[in-house]
């Protein structure tokens, strides 16, 4: 298609650019979400909340399981495929 194709698709450039930006933001958000350092910091904060009495054992266990699942995914290096609805 070449030059003719680019000229014909020019009106759609803002849409294509916006889609690219959204993909980049989503990838960065997933990278931070599954970052082991971030998950470990959240685990430490969760433990602080438990010891200070802000949350009970049941809440701690539930949230700890979620964080440990994230950490397992992060350390396994297999982040789930995104369909654009995650996070």
Residue pairs with C-beta under 8 A, 6 or more apart in sequence:
9 16
22 84
26 82
26 84
26 86
26 87
27 82
29 87
30 79
30 82
30 86
30 87
32 38
33 70
33 87
34 70
34 73
34 74
34 79
35 74
36 71
36 74
36 75
39 67
39 70
39 71
39 74
40 71
42 67
43 64
43 67
43 68
43 71
46 55
46 60
46 63
46 64
46 67
47 60
49 55
49 60
50 57
50 60
55 63
73 79
73 80
80 86
